[in-house]
Amino acid sequence: MNLPGSHPMIDGRTSHAAVVRAFSGQRPEDPETRPVWFMRQAGRSLPEYRATRAGVAMLDACLDPALASEITLQPVRRHGVDAGIFFSDIVVPLRLAGVAVDIVPGTGPVFEHPVRTADDVARLAPLDPDALAPVTEGVALTVAELGSTPLLGFAGAPFTLASYLVEGGPSKDQLRARTLMHADPGTWQALMDWCADVTGAFLRAQVLAGTSAVQLFDSWAGALSLADYEAHVAPASRRALSHVADLDVPVVHFGTGTGELLVAMRDVGADVVGVDHRIPLDEANRRLGGRTPLQGNIDPAYLDAPWPVLEAHVRDVIRRGGDAPAHVLNLGHGVPPATDPEVLTRIVRVAHGEDVRA
């Protein structure tokens, strides 16, 4: 393991944490309990987040180390989750590599110059490691505050980054990206290689700065067939994860609409597969051969349901996750902005085996 001696996985602060153990395939002593964290747990569902972010643009917040650290810590303090996830955005490494991108409220990432030709790809600059200083400083600040609670790093997978670059912004079907994949495979591969190295550098910087695990998000991989994923996407995701392979921290791979891709997503170098809400965890475990720790997969649509309905769903997810070698409770996607934070706190209490009637 090529981590510094001060890293929390080396000095013992997080090496035995519940999330880390589960990511490594170790079950909790009480089979009815689970370690738990939530995707998008640091964000618009928290009033303290809205107050902290007031008047600050999204990417500016991500690149302010003190602000990003504070936002990361907020859900850990409020909910008692078993891990923090560093507050950032998947387009941050693109911005740091010189790509003109902004996050438009209500729309998402918007790119000034879409990347659609070989010349466009050739103009993309490599990511200067020095540009990652705001990220590594923010991670270090957060790790110092978290103590024995692990911090997770994350990055967008190459396909999702490439899709944004080609489409020029959000897309429902990634049609331009998928067209480029087949119409000009040489340009597509060059773009995917560039995205893989940017993502890999972003992940590696977070780990070396103190994260105890990382998650690779492939938000748009559900638009792909298995054949297209294996031929045109998996090699780049494998290349991205190769940047952290020597650091020996757990890697989670998550995508939406990816029930048919679970095995291929694991086999690019993931230790844990995140499952969205579309397939039950026991079915995901079957598809993965019963040998891969799972993460997921509460349906976010239940978060606004009456508590007895939500509680029954959470307990069903926990039951189905018991078939896997280990299970980290999470959502099958991110926390919706309108979610009542108290609901998330109650889910944490269920996961930890506490009495939720009190």
Secondary structure, 3 states (H helix, E strand, C coil): CCCCCCCCCCCCCCCCCHHHHHHCCCCCCCCCCCCECCCCCCCCCCHHHHHHHCCCCHHHHHCCHHHHHHHHHHHHHHHCCCCEECCCCCCHHHHHCCCCEEEECCCEEEECCCCCCHHHHHCCCCCCHHHHHHHHHHHHHHHHHHCCCCEEEEEECHHHHHHHHHHCCCCCCCHHHHHHHHHCHHHHHHHHHHHHHHHHHHHHHHHHHCCCEEEEEECCHHHCCHHHHHHHCHHHHHHHHHCCHHHCCCEEEEECCCHHHHHHHHCCCCCEEECCCCCCHHHHHHHCCCCCCEEEEECHHHHHCCHHHHHHHHHHHHHHHCCCCCEEEEECCCCCCCCCHHHHHHHHHHHCCCCCCC
